[in-house]
Amino acid sequence: MTTALAAVALVLGVARLAMFIALHLVPSDYNIVQHAVSDYAVGPTRRLATAITWTSAVFWAVLAGAVALGPPTPEKGVALWLTILAVIFAALPFLPTDVEGQPTTLIGRLHLVAAIAWFAIAYSCMGNIVRLLAPLAPQGLVSFLGAARWVTAAALIALVTALVIRRLRPYAFGISERIFLLAVYVFYLGTAAGLLLA
């Protein structure tokens, strides 16, 4: 069952990554430097952005199942956090963001809380995932996941810095967020592959 779930997660992860890339290639009023990715869920790119979100919700749920049903390790508790990610992503389509320059709303603030939570959870689970896969998956893959974790950390630091230092935001926020998201997507794709090969 773990192998089947890992295979499904791998397919969903590839689909999510492809849609994420496509989101930035279709015509829109947004650009990768100044706008948050969640802005794409408002306006002409809404359908594609929503498809990414729903695909992500299923991806996290299936990956959580693969971890929970996998070999017994002390790090298996990470499956609970992956399930929480699935719940957050199932809620996100109902919490559209406030687009830059528009008035702040309660729903927009809830979106921000959900985004902060998922960023934090996705990053904080990475150490446990690497330790979980270390004795099970090919060492080259485990090393790759370790490197992806460092890229994620660096992008997260840059992202937070751009939020805190307002002058940097127009130049660094969008790029650092996208590097963070790509690193997260690639890391958890690798996780699904590692569980498939375990």
C-alpha positions as CSV (number, residue, x, y, z in Angstrom):
1,M,0.0,0.0,0.0
2,T,2.9,2.4,0.8
3,T,4.3,1.8,-2.7
4,A,1.0,2.6,-4.3
5,L,0.5,5.7,-2.3
6,A,4.0,6.9,-2.9
7,A,3.5,6.4,-6.7
8,V,0.3,8.4,-6.6
9,A,2.0,11.2,-4.6
10,L,4.8,11.2,-7.1
11,V,2.4,11.6,-10.0
12,L,0.5,14.4,-8.1
13,G,3.8,16.1,-7.3
14,V,4.9,16.2,-10.9
15,A,1.5,17.5,-12.0
16,R,1.6,20.2,-9.3
17,L,5.1,21.3,-10.4
18,A,4.0,21.4,-14.1
19,M,1.0,23.5,-13.2
20,F,3.1,25.8,-11.1
21,I,5.4,26.4,-14.0
22,A,2.5,26.9,-16.4
23,L,1.0,29.4,-13.9
24,H,3.9,31.7,-14.6
25,L,3.8,31.3,-18.4
26,V,0.2,32.1,-19.0
27,P,-0.6,35.8,-19.6
28,S,-1.6,37.7,-16.4
29,D,-1.2,41.1,-14.7
30,Y,1.2,39.6,-12.2
31,N,5.0,39.3,-12.3
32,I,7.4,37.0,-10.4
33,V,9.3,39.8,-8.8
34,Q,6.6,41.9,-7.2
35,H,3.6,39.6,-6.7
36,A,3.0,36.8,-4.3
37,V,2.1,33.4,-5.8
38,S,-1.3,33.6,-4.0
39,D,-2.2,36.7,-6.0
40,Y,-2.6,34.4,-9.0
41,A,-5.6,32.8,-7.3
42,V,-7.4,36.1,-7.9
43,G,-8.2,37.2,-11.5
44,P,-7.7,35.4,-14.9
45,T,-5.3,32.8,-13.5
46,R,-7.7,31.8,-10.7
47,R,-8.7,28.4,-12.2
48,L,-5.1,27.2,-12.7
49,A,-4.1,28.4,-9.3
50,T,-7.1,26.7,-7.7
51,A,-6.2,23.5,-9.5
52,I,-2.7,23.7,-8.0
53,T,-4.2,24.1,-4.5
54,W,-6.5,21.2,-4.8
55,T,-3.8,19.0,-6.3
56,S,-1.6,20.0,-3.4
57,A,-4.3,19.1,-0.8
58,V,-4.6,15.6,-2.3
59,F,-0.8,15.3,-2.6
60,W,-0.2,16.1,1.1
61,A,-3.0,13.6,2.1
62,V,-1.6,10.8,0.0
63,L,2.0,11.5,1.1
64,A,0.8,11.4,4.7
65,G,-0.7,8.0,4.1
66,A,2.5,6.7,2.5
67,V,4.5,7.8,5.5
68,A,2.0,6.5,8.0
69,L,1.9,3.1,6.4
70,G,5.6,2.9,5.7
71,P,8.3,1.2,7.7
72,P,8.2,1.9,11.4
73,T,10.7,4.7,12.3
74,P,10.7,7.3,15.1
75,E,10.0,10.0,12.5
76,K,6.6,8.6,11.4
77,G,4.8,11.2,13.5
78,V,5.6,13.6,10.6
79,A,2.5,12.0,8.9
80,L,0.3,14.0,11.2
81,W,1.9,17.3,10.1
82,L,1.5,16.3,6.4
83,T,-2.2,15.6,7.1
84,I,-2.4,19.1,8.6
85,L,-0.9,20.5,5.4
86,A,-3.7,18.7,3.4
87,V,-6.3,20.3,5.6
88,I,-4.7,23.8,5.1
89,F,-4.7,23.3,1.4
90,A,-8.3,22.1,1.4
91,A,-9.2,25.4,3.1
92,L,-7.1,27.8,1.0
93,P,-9.5,28.0,-2.0
94,F,-12.0,29.5,0.4
95,L,-9.5,32.0,1.8
96,P,-8.5,34.2,-1.2
97,T,-5.7,36.6,-0.5
98,D,-5.9,40.4,-0.5
99,V,-4.1,41.6,-3.6
100,E,-1.4,44.2,-3.1
101,G,-2.9,47.7,-3.0
102,Q,-6.4,46.5,-2.1
103,P,-8.0,47.0,1.3
104,T,-7.2,44.4,4.0
105,T,-10.0,41.9,4.8
106,L,-10.6,39.3,7.5
107,I,-10.5,36.5,4.8
108,G,-7.2,37.9,3.5
109,R,-5.7,37.9,7.0
110,L,-6.9,34.3,7.5
111,H,-5.2,33.5,4.2
112,L,-2.0,35.0,5.5
113,V,-2.2,32.9,8.7
114,A,-2.8,29.7,6.6
115,A,0.2,30.6,4.3
116,I,2.5,31.2,7.2
117,A,1.4,27.9,8.8
118,W,2.0,25.9,5.7
119,F,5.3,27.4,5.0
120,A,6.5,26.7,8.5
121,I,5.1,23.2,8.6
122,A,6.5,22.2,5.2
123,Y,10.0,23.4,6.2
124,S,10.0,22.0,9.7
125,C,9.1,18.5,8.5
126,M,12.1,18.3,6.2
127,G,14.6,17.3,8.9
128,N,12.3,14.4,10.0
129,I,11.8,13.3,6.4
130,V,15.5,13.2,5.7
131,R,16.1,11.1,8.9
132,L,13.1,8.9,8.0
133,L,14.5,8.2,4.5
134,A,18.2,7.9,5.5
135,P,18.2,4.2,6.2
136,L,15.6,3.4,3.5
137,A,16.2,5.3,0.3
138,P,19.3,5.6,-2.0
139,Q,22.0,7.7,-0.4
140,G,22.2,10.0,-3.4
141,L,18.6,10.9,-3.0
142,V,18.9,11.5,0.7
143,S,21.9,13.8,0.0
144,F,19.8,15.6,-2.6
145,L,17.0,16.1,-0.1
146,G,19.5,17.5,2.4
147,A,20.7,20.0,-0.2
148,A,17.1,20.9,-1.1
149,R,16.4,21.5,2.6
150,W,19.3,24.1,2.7
151,V,18.0,25.8,-0.4
152,T,14.5,26.0,1.3
153,A,16.0,27.4,4.4
154,A,17.9,30.1,2.5
155,A,14.9,31.1,0.5
156,L,12.7,31.2,3.6
157,I,15.2,33.5,5.3
158,A,15.3,35.8,2.2
159,L,11.5,35.7,2.1
160,V,11.1,36.8,5.8
161,T,13.8,39.4,5.3
162,A,11.9,40.9,2.4
163,L,8.7,41.0,4.5
164,V,10.5,42.7,7.5
165,I,12.6,45.2,5.5
166,R,9.8,46.8,3.4
167,R,12.3,48.5,1.0
168,L,13.4,45.0,-0.2
169,R,9.9,43.7,-0.8
170,P,9.4,45.0,-4.4
171,Y,12.7,43.5,-5.4
172,A,13.1,40.3,-3.4
173,F,9.8,38.9,-2.1
174,G,8.4,37.4,-5.2
175,I,11.6,35.7,-6.3
176,S,12.4,34.4,-2.8
177,E,8.9,33.0,-2.4
178,R,9.1,31.2,-5.7
179,I,12.5,29.7,-4.9
180,F,11.1,28.6,-1.6
181,L,8.0,27.0,-3.3
182,L,10.1,25.3,-6.0
183,A,12.5,23.9,-3.3
184,V,9.5,22.6,-1.3
185,Y,7.9,21.0,-4.3
186,V,11.2,19.3,-5.4
187,F,11.9,18.2,-1.8
188,Y,8.6,16.5,-1.4
189,L,8.7,15.0,-4.9
190,G,12.0,13.5,-3.8
191,T,10.3,12.3,-0.6
192,A,7.6,10.4,-2.7
193,A,10.4,8.9,-4.8
194,G,12.3,7.9,-1.7
195,L,9.2,6.1,-0.3
196,L,8.6,4.4,-3.6
197,L,12.2,3.1,-3.7
198,A,12.3,2.1,0.0
